[in-house]
Amino acid sequence: MKKKKPVTAQDYIEVGQFYLLNQKYAEAIKQFKKALELKPDAQVYYQLGLAYEASNETTSAQDMYRKALTLDSKLVEAAEHLKKIST
């Protein structure tokens, strides 16, 4: 019997990015949330923010950008998106 490879946060991130690029935002959100359960990461919070922003879920997007900046205050893209949707 073949051993199943463990699923990593990176696996979920890659699938989430695929869905994000293909405008399947609900699926992207699910994948990024699974990645965050395994490994909280500023870049993943940023990606999740992008998916929420694209879904017109502004409040959730703002929350994700803030979480990204809490973990990495130098994540310029998150700061720019937060500023853009907060005005």
PDB file of N, CA, C and O in Angstrom:
ATOM      1  N   MET A   1       0.838  -1.184   0.000  1.00  0.00           N
ATOM      2  CA  MET A   1       0.000   0.000   0.000  1.00  0.00           C
ATOM      3  C   MET A   1       0.881   1.244   0.000  1.00  0.00           C
ATOM      4  O   MET A   1       1.845   1.339   0.761  1.00  0.00           O
ATOM      5  N   LYS A   2       0.542   2.182  -0.852  1.00  0.00           N
ATOM      6  CA  LYS A   2       1.331   3.398  -0.998  1.00  0.00           C
ATOM      7  C   LYS A   2       1.079   4.349   0.164  1.00  0.00           C
ATOM      8  O   LYS A   2      -0.065   4.592   0.548  1.00  0.00           O
ATOM      9  N   LYS A   3       2.172   4.887   0.723  1.00  0.00           N
ATOM     10  CA  LYS A   3       2.042   5.861   1.806  1.00  0.00           C
ATOM     11  C   LYS A   3       1.601   7.197   1.243  1.00  0.00           C
ATOM     12  O   LYS A   3       2.098   7.644   0.208  1.00  0.00           O
ATOM     13  N   LYS A   4       0.665   7.831   1.932  1.00  0.00           N
ATOM     14  CA  LYS A   4       0.179   9.131   1.493  1.00  0.00           C
ATOM     15  C   LYS A   4       1.136  10.223   1.966  1.00  0.00           C
ATOM     16  O   LYS A   4       1.535  10.262   3.130  1.00  0.00           O
ATOM     17  N   LYS A   5       1.490  11.098   1.041  1.00  0.00           N
ATOM     18  CA  LYS A   5       2.381  12.204   1.370  1.00  0.00           C
ATOM     19  C   LYS A   5       1.640  13.203   2.257  1.00  0.00           C
ATOM     20  O   LYS A   5       0.495  13.551   1.966  1.00  0.00           O
ATOM     21  N   PRO A   6       2.272  13.665   3.330  1.00  0.00           N
ATOM     22  CA  PRO A   6       1.592  14.647   4.175  1.00  0.00           C
ATOM     23  C   PRO A   6       1.363  15.955   3.417  1.00  0.00           C
ATOM     24  O   PRO A   6       2.205  16.395   2.634  1.00  0.00           O
ATOM     25  N   VAL A   7       0.233  16.547   3.664  1.00  0.00           N
ATOM     26  CA  VAL A   7      -0.090  17.818   3.024  1.00  0.00           C
ATOM     27  C   VAL A   7       0.543  18.929   3.852  1.00  0.00           C
ATOM     28  O   VAL A   7       0.398  18.972   5.074  1.00  0.00           O
ATOM     29  N   THR A   8       1.242  19.820   3.171  1.00  0.00           N
ATOM     30  CA  THR A   8       1.917  20.917   3.863  1.00  0.00           C
ATOM     31  C   THR A   8       1.188  22.236   3.617  1.00  0.00           C
ATOM     32  O   THR A   8       0.328  22.335   2.742  1.00  0.00           O
ATOM     33  N   ALA A   9       1.545  23.230   4.395  1.00  0.00           N
ATOM     34  CA  ALA A   9       0.986  24.565   4.197  1.00  0.00           C
ATOM     35  C   ALA A   9       1.282  25.039   2.778  1.00  0.00           C
ATOM     36  O   ALA A   9       0.438  25.666   2.138  1.00  0.00           O
ATOM     37  N   GLN A  10       2.483  24.738   2.291  1.00  0.00           N
ATOM     38  CA  GLN A  10       2.869  25.164   0.941  1.00  0.00           C
ATOM     39  C   GLN A  10       1.953  24.554  -0.116  1.00  0.00           C
ATOM     40  O   GLN A  10       1.645  25.207  -1.113  1.00  0.00           O
ATOM     41  N   ASP A  11       1.516  23.320   0.086  1.00  0.00           N
ATOM     42  CA  ASP A  11       0.584  22.685  -0.852  1.00  0.00           C
ATOM     43  C   ASP A  11      -0.709  23.495  -0.941  1.00  0.00           C
ATOM     44  O   ASP A  11      -1.207  23.769  -2.033  1.00  0.00           O
ATOM     45  N   TYR A  12      -1.243  23.871   0.214  1.00  0.00           N
ATOM     46  CA  TYR A  12      -2.477  24.661   0.234  1.00  0.00           C
ATOM     47  C   TYR A  12      -2.264  26.037  -0.391  1.00  0.00           C
ATOM     48  O   TYR A  12      -3.140  26.551  -1.085  1.00  0.00           O
ATOM     49  N   ILE A  13      -1.101  26.628  -0.142  1.00  0.00           N
ATOM     50  CA  ILE A  13      -0.798  27.948  -0.702  1.00  0.00           C
ATOM     51  C   ILE A  13      -0.792  27.885  -2.224  1.00  0.00           C
ATOM     52  O   ILE A  13      -1.377  28.739  -2.890  1.00  0.00           O
ATOM     53  N   GLU A  14      -0.134  26.877  -2.765  1.00  0.00           N
ATOM     54  CA  GLU A  14      -0.043  26.753  -4.221  1.00  0.00           C
ATOM     55  C   GLU A  14      -1.413  26.542  -4.853  1.00  0.00           C
ATOM     56  O   GLU A  14      -1.713  27.128  -5.893  1.00  0.00           O
ATOM     57  N   VAL A  15      -2.236  25.721  -4.241  1.00  0.00           N
ATOM     58  CA  VAL A  15      -3.590  25.503  -4.760  1.00  0.00           C
ATOM     59  C   VAL A  15      -4.402  26.793  -4.628  1.00  0.00           C
ATOM     60  O   VAL A  15      -5.149  27.156  -5.536  1.00  0.00           O
ATOM     61  N   GLY A  16      -4.253  27.480  -3.503  1.00  0.00           N
ATOM     62  CA  GLY A  16      -4.945  28.750  -3.302  1.00  0.00           C
ATOM     63  C   GLY A  16      -4.555  29.783  -4.337  1.00  0.00           C
ATOM     64  O   GLY A  16      -5.408  30.513  -4.841  1.00  0.00           O
ATOM     65  N   GLN A  17      -3.270  29.851  -4.661  1.00  0.00           N
ATOM     66  CA  GLN A  17      -2.811  30.800  -5.678  1.00  0.00           C
ATOM     67  C   GLN A  17      -3.385  30.455  -7.044  1.00  0.00           C
ATOM     68  O   GLN A  17      -3.738  31.347  -7.817  1.00  0.00           O
ATOM     69  N   PHE A  18      -3.478  29.165  -7.343  1.00  0.00           N
ATOM     70  CA  PHE A  18      -4.088  28.731  -8.601  1.00  0.00           C
ATOM     71  C   PHE A  18      -5.534  29.220  -8.687  1.00  0.00           C
ATOM     72  O   PHE A  18      -5.949  29.783  -9.700  1.00  0.00           O
ATOM     73  N   TYR A  19      -6.298  28.997  -7.606  1.00  0.00           N
ATOM     74  CA  TYR A  19      -7.690  29.437  -7.595  1.00  0.00           C
ATOM     75  C   TYR A  19      -7.788  30.958  -7.679  1.00  0.00           C
ATOM     76  O   TYR A  19      -8.663  31.483  -8.368  1.00  0.00           O
ATOM     77  N   LEU A  20      -6.908  31.664  -6.991  1.00  0.00           N
ATOM     78  CA  LEU A  20      -6.924  33.128  -7.016  1.00  0.00           C
ATOM     79  C   LEU A  20      -6.692  33.636  -8.436  1.00  0.00           C
ATOM     80  O   LEU A  20      -7.400  34.528  -8.903  1.00  0.00           O
ATOM     81  N   LEU A  21      -5.707  33.071  -9.116  1.00  0.00           N
ATOM     82  CA  LEU A  21      -5.408  33.475 -10.493  1.00  0.00           C
ATOM     83  C   LEU A  21      -6.555  33.167 -11.445  1.00  0.00           C
ATOM     84  O   LEU A  21      -6.751  33.860 -12.443  1.00  0.00           O
ATOM     85  N   ASN A  22      -7.308  32.123 -11.126  1.00  0.00           N
ATOM     86  CA  ASN A  22      -8.427  31.721 -11.979  1.00  0.00           C
ATOM     87  C   ASN A  22      -9.764  32.283 -11.502  1.00  0.00           C
ATOM     88  O   ASN A  22     -10.828  31.829 -11.922  1.00  0.00           O
ATOM     89  N   GLN A  23      -9.690  33.272 -10.623  1.00  0.00           N
ATOM     90  CA  GLN A  23     -10.855  34.007 -10.127  1.00  0.00           C
ATOM     91  C   GLN A  23     -11.883  33.116  -9.433  1.00  0.00           C
ATOM     92  O   GLN A  23     -13.081  33.396  -9.477  1.00  0.00           O
ATOM     93  N   LYS A  24     -11.423  32.063  -8.804  1.00  0.00           N
ATOM     94  CA  LYS A  24     -12.288  31.194  -7.992  1.00  0.00           C
ATOM     95  C   LYS A  24     -11.990  31.541  -6.534  1.00  0.00           C
ATOM     96  O   LYS A  24     -11.324  30.798  -5.812  1.00  0.00           O
ATOM     97  N   TYR A  25     -12.512  32.702  -6.133  1.00  0.00           N
ATOM     98  CA  TYR A  25     -12.114  33.305  -4.867  1.00  0.00           C
ATOM     99  C   TYR A  25     -12.552  32.513  -3.641  1.00  0.00           C
ATOM    100  O   TYR A  25     -11.800  32.422  -2.670  1.00  0.00           O
ATOM    101  N   ALA A  26     -13.746  31.941  -3.665  1.00  0.00           N
ATOM    102  CA  ALA A  26     -14.220  31.164  -2.511  1.00  0.00           C
ATOM    103  C   ALA A  26     -13.302  29.967  -2.269  1.00  0.00           C
ATOM    104  O   ALA A  26     -12.982  29.644  -1.125  1.00  0.00           O
ATOM    105  N   GLU A  27     -12.881  29.313  -3.350  1.00  0.00           N
ATOM    106  CA  GLU A  27     -11.971  28.170  -3.220  1.00  0.00           C
ATOM    107  C   GLU A  27     -10.595  28.627  -2.744  1.00  0.00           C
ATOM    108  O   GLU A  27      -9.965  27.961  -1.922  1.00  0.00           O
ATOM    109  N   ALA A  28     -10.136  29.753  -3.257  1.00  0.00           N
ATOM    110  CA  ALA A  28      -8.838  30.295  -2.823  1.00  0.00           C
ATOM    111  C   ALA A  28      -8.861  30.582  -1.327  1.00  0.00           C
ATOM    112  O   ALA A  28      -7.912  30.263  -0.610  1.00  0.00           O
ATOM    113  N   ILE A  29      -9.942  31.181  -0.865  1.00  0.00           N
ATOM    114  CA  ILE A  29     -10.080  31.514   0.558  1.00  0.00           C
ATOM    115  C   ILE A  29      -9.976  30.253   1.410  1.00  0.00           C
ATOM    116  O   ILE A  29      -9.280  30.245   2.425  1.00  0.00           O
ATOM    117  N   LYS A  30     -10.666  29.187   0.998  1.00  0.00           N
ATOM    118  CA  LYS A  30     -10.613  27.920   1.745  1.00  0.00           C
ATOM    119  C   LYS A  30      -9.186  27.391   1.840  1.00  0.00           C
ATOM    120  O   LYS A  30      -8.744  26.960   2.904  1.00  0.00           O
ATOM    121  N   GLN A  31      -8.475  27.429   0.722  1.00  0.00           N
ATOM    122  CA  GLN A  31      -7.114  26.886   0.693  1.00  0.00           C
ATOM    123  C   GLN A  31      -6.164  27.715   1.556  1.00  0.00           C
ATOM    124  O   GLN A  31      -5.345  27.160   2.289  1.00  0.00           O
ATOM    125  N   PHE A  32      -6.271  29.037   1.472  1.00  0.00           N
ATOM    126  CA  PHE A  32      -5.394  29.895   2.273  1.00  0.00           C
ATOM    127  C   PHE A  32      -5.676  29.727   3.763  1.00  0.00           C
ATOM    128  O   PHE A  32      -4.752  29.768   4.575  1.00  0.00           O
ATOM    129  N   LYS A  33      -6.943  29.540   4.129  1.00  0.00           N
ATOM    130  CA  LYS A  33      -7.277  29.325   5.542  1.00  0.00           C
ATOM    131  C   LYS A  33      -6.664  28.016   6.047  1.00  0.00           C
ATOM    132  O   LYS A  33      -6.172  27.950   7.173  1.00  0.00           O
ATOM    133  N   LYS A  34      -6.696  26.976   5.205  1.00  0.00           N
ATOM    134  CA  LYS A  34      -6.090  25.695   5.592  1.00  0.00           C
ATOM    135  C   LYS A  34      -4.584  25.855   5.778  1.00  0.00           C
ATOM    136  O   LYS A  34      -4.004  25.287   6.703  1.00  0.00           O
ATOM    137  N   ALA A  35      -3.956  26.625   4.901  1.00  0.00           N
ATOM    138  CA  ALA A  35      -2.514  26.867   5.020  1.00  0.00           C
ATOM    139  C   ALA A  35      -2.203  27.588   6.325  1.00  0.00           C
ATOM    140  O   ALA A  35      -1.226  27.265   7.000  1.00  0.00           O
ATOM    141  N   LEU A  36      -3.031  28.562   6.679  1.00  0.00           N
ATOM    142  CA  LEU A  36      -2.806  29.329   7.906  1.00  0.00           C
ATOM    143  C   LEU A  36      -2.991  28.482   9.157  1.00  0.00           C
ATOM    144  O   LEU A  36      -2.344  28.729  10.175  1.00  0.00           O
ATOM    145  N   GLU A  37      -3.874  27.479   9.091  1.00  0.00           N
ATOM    146  CA  GLU A  37      -4.044  26.571  10.229  1.00  0.00           C
ATOM    147  C   GLU A  37      -2.749  25.811  10.505  1.00  0.00           C
ATOM    148  O   GLU A  37      -2.413  25.536  11.657  1.00  0.00           O
ATOM    149  N   LEU A  38      -2.033  25.478   9.445  1.00  0.00           N
ATOM    150  CA  LEU A  38      -0.788  24.724   9.587  1.00  0.00           C
ATOM    151  C   LEU A  38       0.398  25.623   9.904  1.00  0.00           C
ATOM    152  O   LEU A  38       1.301  25.243  10.650  1.00  0.00           O
ATOM    153  N   LYS A  39       0.383  26.833   9.321  1.00  0.00           N
ATOM    154  CA  LYS A  39       1.537  27.721   9.486  1.00  0.00           C
ATOM    155  C   LYS A  39       1.119  29.173   9.262  1.00  0.00           C
ATOM    156  O   LYS A  39       0.994  29.608   8.118  1.00  0.00           O
ATOM    157  N   PRO A  40       0.903  29.924  10.336  1.00  0.00           N
ATOM    158  CA  PRO A  40       0.590  31.349  10.177  1.00  0.00           C
ATOM    159  C   PRO A  40       1.752  32.064   9.476  1.00  0.00           C
ATOM    160  O   PRO A  40       2.913  31.911   9.856  1.00  0.00           O
ATOM    161  N   ASP A  41       1.416  32.844   8.450  1.00  0.00           N
ATOM    162  CA  ASP A  41       2.453  33.476   7.640  1.00  0.00           C
ATOM    163  C   ASP A  41       1.919  34.778   7.048  1.00  0.00           C
ATOM    164  O   ASP A  41       0.792  34.821   6.555  1.00  0.00           O
ATOM    165  N   ALA A  42       2.716  35.827   7.094  1.00  0.00           N
ATOM    166  CA  ALA A  42       2.296  37.140   6.605  1.00  0.00           C
ATOM    167  C   ALA A  42       1.892  37.093   5.137  1.00  0.00           C
ATOM    168  O   ALA A  42       0.886  37.689   4.750  1.00  0.00           O
ATOM    169  N   GLN A  43       2.666  36.392   4.321  1.00  0.00           N
ATOM    170  CA  GLN A  43       2.389  36.334   2.891  1.00  0.00           C
ATOM    171  C   GLN A  43       1.052  35.638   2.613  1.00  0.00           C
ATOM    172  O   GLN A  43       0.339  36.012   1.681  1.00  0.00           O
ATOM    173  N   VAL A  44       0.715  34.636   3.412  1.00  0.00           N
ATOM    174  CA  VAL A  44      -0.559  33.932   3.224  1.00  0.00           C
ATOM    175  C   VAL A  44      -1.724  34.826   3.657  1.00  0.00           C
ATOM    176  O   VAL A  44      -2.765  34.849   3.001  1.00  0.00           O
ATOM    177  N   TYR A  45      -1.551  35.555   4.751  1.00  0.00           N
ATOM    178  CA  TYR A  45      -2.588  36.514   5.142  1.00  0.00           C
ATOM    179  C   TYR A  45      -2.796  37.545   4.034  1.00  0.00           C
ATOM    180  O   TYR A  45      -3.926  37.946   3.755  1.00  0.00           O
ATOM    181  N   TYR A  46      -1.711  37.966   3.412  1.00  0.00           N
ATOM    182  CA  TYR A  46      -1.807  38.916   2.294  1.00  0.00           C
ATOM    183  C   TYR A  46      -2.591  38.302   1.133  1.00  0.00           C
ATOM    184  O   TYR A  46      -3.487  38.940   0.581  1.00  0.00           O
ATOM    185  N   GLN A  47      -2.254  37.071   0.765  1.00  0.00           N
ATOM    186  CA  GLN A  47      -2.963  36.386  -0.327  1.00  0.00           C
ATOM    187  C   GLN A  47      -4.451  36.228   0.002  1.00  0.00           C
ATOM    188  O   GLN A  47      -5.313  36.404  -0.860  1.00  0.00           O
ATOM    189  N   LEU A  48      -4.731  35.896   1.251  1.00  0.00           N
ATOM    190  CA  LEU A  48      -6.117  35.764   1.693  1.00  0.00           C
ATOM    191  C   LEU A  48      -6.825  37.111   1.585  1.00  0.00           C
ATOM    192  O   LEU A  48      -7.989  37.177   1.190  1.00  0.00           O
ATOM    193  N   GLY A  49      -6.127  38.172   1.934  1.00  0.00           N
ATOM    194  CA  GLY A  49      -6.678  39.514   1.776  1.00  0.00           C
ATOM    195  C   GLY A  49      -7.021  39.819   0.330  1.00  0.00           C
ATOM    196  O   GLY A  49      -8.063  40.410   0.044  1.00  0.00           O
ATOM    197  N   LEU A  50      -6.150  39.419  -0.580  1.00  0.00           N
ATOM    198  CA  LEU A  50      -6.418  39.632  -2.007  1.00  0.00           C
ATOM    199  C   LEU A  50      -7.691  38.903  -2.442  1.00  0.00           C
ATOM    200  O   LEU A  50      -8.507  39.448  -3.185  1.00  0.00           O
ATOM    201  N   ALA A  51      -7.848  37.671  -1.970  1.00  0.00           N
ATOM    202  CA  ALA A  51      -9.033  36.887  -2.332  1.00  0.00           C
ATOM    203  C   ALA A  51     -10.297  37.538  -1.776  1.00  0.00           C
ATOM    204  O   ALA A  51     -11.312  37.619  -2.468  1.00  0.00           O
ATOM    205  N   TYR A  52     -10.238  38.004  -0.526  1.00  0.00           N
ATOM    206  CA  TYR A  52     -11.394  38.693   0.050  1.00  0.00           C
ATOM    207  C   TYR A  52     -11.675  39.997  -0.693  1.00  0.00           C
ATOM    208  O   TYR A  52     -12.829  40.328  -0.966  1.00  0.00           O
ATOM    209  N   GLU A  53     -10.620  40.728  -1.015  1.00  0.00           N
ATOM    210  CA  GLU A  53     -10.800  41.997  -1.733  1.00  0.00           C
ATOM    211  C   GLU A  53     -11.463  41.757  -3.086  1.00  0.00           C
ATOM    212  O   GLU A  53     -12.370  42.493  -3.475  1.00  0.00           O
ATOM    213  N   ALA A  54     -11.014  40.733  -3.800  1.00  0.00           N
ATOM    214  CA  ALA A  54     -11.587  40.401  -5.104  1.00  0.00           C
ATOM    215  C   ALA A  54     -13.041  39.952  -4.983  1.00  0.00           C
ATOM    216  O   ALA A  54     -13.813  40.066  -5.935  1.00  0.00           O
ATOM    217  N   SER A  55     -13.410  39.440  -3.809  1.00  0.00           N
ATOM    218  CA  SER A  55     -14.790  39.002  -3.549  1.00  0.00           C
ATOM    219  C   SER A  55     -15.650  40.131  -2.986  1.00  0.00           C
ATOM    220  O   SER A  55     -16.791  39.909  -2.581  1.00  0.00           O
ATOM    221  N   ASN A  56     -15.096  41.337  -2.965  1.00  0.00           N
ATOM    222  CA  ASN A  56     -15.786  42.510  -2.407  1.00  0.00           C
ATOM    223  C   ASN A  56     -16.120  42.348  -0.930  1.00  0.00           C
ATOM    224  O   ASN A  56     -17.096  42.920  -0.444  1.00  0.00           O
ATOM    225  N   GLU A  57     -15.314  41.573  -0.220  1.00  0.00           N
ATOM    226  CA  GLU A  57     -15.462  41.422   1.229  1.00  0.00           C
ATOM    227  C   GLU A  57     -14.400  42.311   1.884  1.00  0.00           C
ATOM    228  O   GLU A  57     -13.396  41.839   2.417  1.00  0.00           O
ATOM    229  N   THR A  58     -14.669  43.619   1.820  1.00  0.00           N
ATOM    230  CA  THR A  58     -13.681  44.622   2.214  1.00  0.00           C
ATOM    231  C   THR A  58     -13.245  44.497   3.664  1.00  0.00           C
ATOM    232  O   THR A  58     -12.051  44.581   3.955  1.00  0.00           O
ATOM    233  N   THR A  59     -14.184  44.300   4.578  1.00  0.00           N
ATOM    234  CA  THR A  59     -13.833  44.214   5.996  1.00  0.00           C
ATOM    235  C   THR A  59     -12.906  43.037   6.260  1.00  0.00           C
ATOM    236  O   THR A  59     -11.919  43.172   6.983  1.00  0.00           O
ATOM    237  N   SER A  60     -13.214  41.893   5.681  1.00  0.00           N
ATOM    238  CA  SER A  60     -12.352  40.713   5.850  1.00  0.00           C
ATOM    239  C   SER A  60     -10.982  40.949   5.221  1.00  0.00           C
ATOM    240  O   SER A  60      -9.960  40.552   5.780  1.00  0.00           O
ATOM    241  N   ALA A  61     -10.965  41.597   4.056  1.00  0.00           N
ATOM    242  CA  ALA A  61      -9.692  41.902   3.398  1.00  0.00           C
ATOM    243  C   ALA A  61      -8.842  42.808   4.281  1.00  0.00           C
ATOM    244  O   ALA A  61      -7.644  42.575   4.444  1.00  0.00           O
ATOM    245  N   GLN A  62      -9.454  43.835   4.847  1.00  0.00           N
ATOM    246  CA  GLN A  62      -8.720  44.744   5.736  1.00  0.00           C
ATOM    247  C   GLN A  62      -8.133  43.982   6.920  1.00  0.00           C
ATOM    248  O   GLN A  62      -6.980  44.200   7.294  1.00  0.00           O
ATOM    249  N   ASP A  63      -8.924  43.093   7.505  1.00  0.00           N
ATOM    250  CA  ASP A  63      -8.450  42.295   8.645  1.00  0.00           C
ATOM    251  C   ASP A  63      -7.235  41.456   8.262  1.00  0.00           C
ATOM    252  O   ASP A  63      -6.271  41.367   9.022  1.00  0.00           O
ATOM    253  N   MET A  64      -7.283  40.842   7.083  1.00  0.00           N
ATOM    254  CA  MET A  64      -6.170  39.992   6.651  1.00  0.00           C
ATOM    255  C   MET A  64      -4.919  40.818   6.372  1.00  0.00           C
ATOM    256  O   MET A  64      -3.814  40.400   6.718  1.00  0.00           O
ATOM    257  N   TYR A  65      -5.082  41.984   5.751  1.00  0.00           N
ATOM    258  CA  TYR A  65      -3.921  42.848   5.495  1.00  0.00           C
ATOM    259  C   TYR A  65      -3.305  43.309   6.811  1.00  0.00           C
ATOM    260  O   TYR A  65      -2.083  43.382   6.931  1.00  0.00           O
ATOM    261  N   ARG A  66      -4.144  43.619   7.796  1.00  0.00           N
ATOM    262  CA  ARG A  66      -3.627  44.030   9.110  1.00  0.00           C
ATOM    263  C   ARG A  66      -2.857  42.890   9.780  1.00  0.00           C
ATOM    264  O   ARG A  66      -1.801  43.108  10.374  1.00  0.00           O
ATOM    265  N   LYS A  67      -3.398  41.667   9.676  1.00  0.00           N
ATOM    266  CA  LYS A  67      -2.702  40.513  10.264  1.00  0.00           C
ATOM    267  C   LYS A  67      -1.361  40.292   9.569  1.00  0.00           C
ATOM    268  O   LYS A  67      -0.360  39.982  10.215  1.00  0.00           O
ATOM    269  N   ALA A  68      -1.352  40.452   8.252  1.00  0.00           N
ATOM    270  CA  ALA A  68      -0.101  40.307   7.505  1.00  0.00           C
ATOM    271  C   ALA A  68       0.925  41.324   7.991  1.00  0.00           C
ATOM    272  O   ALA A  68       2.094  40.989   8.184  1.00  0.00           O
ATOM    273  N   LEU A  69       0.489  42.556   8.188  1.00  0.00           N
ATOM    274  CA  LEU A  69       1.401  43.616   8.628  1.00  0.00           C
ATOM    275  C   LEU A  69       1.847  43.429  10.071  1.00  0.00           C
ATOM    276  O   LEU A  69       2.940  43.855  10.444  1.00  0.00           O
ATOM    277  N   THR A  70       1.011  42.797  10.882  1.00  0.00           N
ATOM    278  CA  THR A  70       1.405  42.499  12.258  1.00  0.00           C
ATOM    279  C   THR A  70       2.575  41.511  12.266  1.00  0.00           C
ATOM    280  O   THR A  70       3.498  41.633  13.071  1.00  0.00           O
ATOM    281  N   LEU A  71       2.522  40.535  11.360  1.00  0.00           N
ATOM    282  CA  LEU A  71       3.592  39.535  11.281  1.00  0.00           C
ATOM    283  C   LEU A  71       4.824  40.050  10.536  1.00  0.00           C
ATOM    284  O   LEU A  71       5.951  39.649  10.828  1.00  0.00           O
ATOM    285  N   ASP A  72       4.593  40.949   9.566  1.00  0.00           N
ATOM    286  CA  ASP A  72       5.703  41.499   8.777  1.00  0.00           C
ATOM    287  C   ASP A  72       5.386  42.942   8.422  1.00  0.00           C
ATOM    288  O   ASP A  72       4.706  43.210   7.431  1.00  0.00           O
ATOM    289  N   SER A  73       5.877  43.863   9.229  1.00  0.00           N
ATOM    290  CA  SER A  73       5.567  45.285   9.042  1.00  0.00           C
ATOM    291  C   SER A  73       6.169  45.855   7.759  1.00  0.00           C
ATOM    292  O   SER A  73       5.832  46.970   7.363  1.00  0.00           O
ATOM    293  N   LYS A  74       7.052  45.102   7.109  1.00  0.00           N
ATOM    294  CA  LYS A  74       7.686  45.571   5.873  1.00  0.00           C
ATOM    295  C   LYS A  74       6.991  45.042   4.617  1.00  0.00           C
ATOM    296  O   LYS A  74       7.496  45.215   3.508  1.00  0.00           O
ATOM    297  N   LEU A  75       5.855  44.410   4.785  1.00  0.00           N
ATOM    298  CA  LEU A  75       5.125  43.862   3.639  1.00  0.00           C
ATOM    299  C   LEU A  75       4.367  45.002   2.961  1.00  0.00           C
ATOM    300  O   LEU A  75       3.189  45.241   3.231  1.00  0.00           O
ATOM    301  N   VAL A  76       5.073  45.693   2.080  1.00  0.00           N
ATOM    302  CA  VAL A  76       4.574  46.916   1.455  1.00  0.00           C
ATOM    303  C   VAL A  76       3.262  46.685   0.707  1.00  0.00           C
ATOM    304  O   VAL A  76       2.360  47.521   0.761  1.00  0.00           O
ATOM    305  N   GLU A  77       3.154  45.556   0.013  1.00  0.00           N
ATOM    306  CA  GLU A  77       1.950  45.285  -0.773  1.00  0.00           C
ATOM    307  C   GLU A  77       0.708  45.271   0.103  1.00  0.00           C
ATOM    308  O   GLU A  77      -0.338  45.793  -0.283  1.00  0.00           O
ATOM    309  N   ALA A  78       0.823  44.674   1.279  1.00  0.00           N
ATOM    310  CA  ALA A  78      -0.325  44.615   2.193  1.00  0.00           C
ATOM    311  C   ALA A  78      -0.702  46.015   2.651  1.00  0.00           C
ATOM    312  O   ALA A  78      -1.884  46.351   2.720  1.00  0.00           O
ATOM    313  N   ALA A  79       0.294  46.832   2.964  1.00  0.00           N
ATOM    314  CA  ALA A  79       0.031  48.209   3.389  1.00  0.00           C
ATOM    315  C   ALA A  79      -0.634  49.002   2.276  1.00  0.00           C
ATOM    316  O   ALA A  79      -1.549  49.785   2.530  1.00  0.00           O
ATOM    317  N   GLU A  80      -0.181  48.804   1.047  1.00  0.00           N
ATOM    318  CA  GLU A  80      -0.757  49.522  -0.098  1.00  0.00           C
ATOM    319  C   GLU A  80      -2.208  49.119  -0.333  1.00  0.00           C
ATOM    320  O   GLU A  80      -3.063  49.974  -0.564  1.00  0.00           O
ATOM    321  N   HIS A  81      -2.484  47.830  -0.276  1.00  0.00           N
ATOM    322  CA  HIS A  81      -3.862  47.369  -0.481  1.00  0.00           C
ATOM    323  C   HIS A  81      -4.766  47.840   0.653  1.00  0.00           C
ATOM    324  O   HIS A  81      -5.908  48.235   0.415  1.00  0.00           O
ATOM    325  N   LEU A  82      -4.265  47.800   1.874  1.00  0.00           N
ATOM    326  CA  LEU A  82      -5.045  48.263   3.018  1.00  0.00           C
ATOM    327  C   LEU A  82      -5.402  49.732   2.852  1.00  0.00           C
ATOM    328  O   LEU A  82      -6.541  50.133   3.089  1.00  0.00           O
ATOM    329  N   LYS A  83      -4.435  50.523   2.448  1.00  0.00           N
ATOM    330  CA  LYS A  83      -4.674  51.957   2.238  1.00  0.00           C
ATOM    331  C   LYS A  83      -5.698  52.172   1.118  1.00  0.00           C
ATOM    332  O   LYS A  83      -6.598  53.003   1.241  1.00  0.00           O
ATOM    333  N   LYS A  84      -5.549  51.416   0.030  1.00  0.00           N
ATOM    334  CA  LYS A  84      -6.430  51.557  -1.135  1.00  0.00           C
ATOM    335  C   LYS A  84      -7.890  51.265  -0.784  1.00  0.00           C
ATOM    336  O   LYS A  84      -8.787  51.988  -1.218  1.00  0.00           O
ATOM    337  N   ILE A  85      -8.132  50.212  -0.001  1.00  0.00           N
ATOM    338  CA  ILE A  85      -9.525  49.836   0.275  1.00  0.00           C
ATOM    339  C   ILE A  85     -10.085  50.516   1.516  1.00  0.00           C
ATOM    340  O   ILE A  85     -11.269  50.376   1.823  1.00  0.00           O
ATOM    341  N   SER A  86      -9.238  51.253   2.231  1.00  0.00           N
ATOM    342  CA  SER A  86      -9.705  51.938   3.437  1.00  0.00           C
ATOM    343  C   SER A  86     -10.100  53.382   3.165  1.00  0.00           C
ATOM    344  O   SER A  86     -10.562  54.081   4.067  1.00  0.00           O
ATOM    345  N   THR A  87      -9.921  53.832   1.929  1.00  0.00           N
ATOM    346  CA  THR A  87     -10.247  55.234   1.617  1.00  0.00           C
ATOM    347  C   THR A  87     -11.583  55.363   0.947  1.00  0.00           C
ATOM    348  O   THR A  87     -12.006  56.473   0.620  1.00  0.00           O
TER     349      THR A  87
END
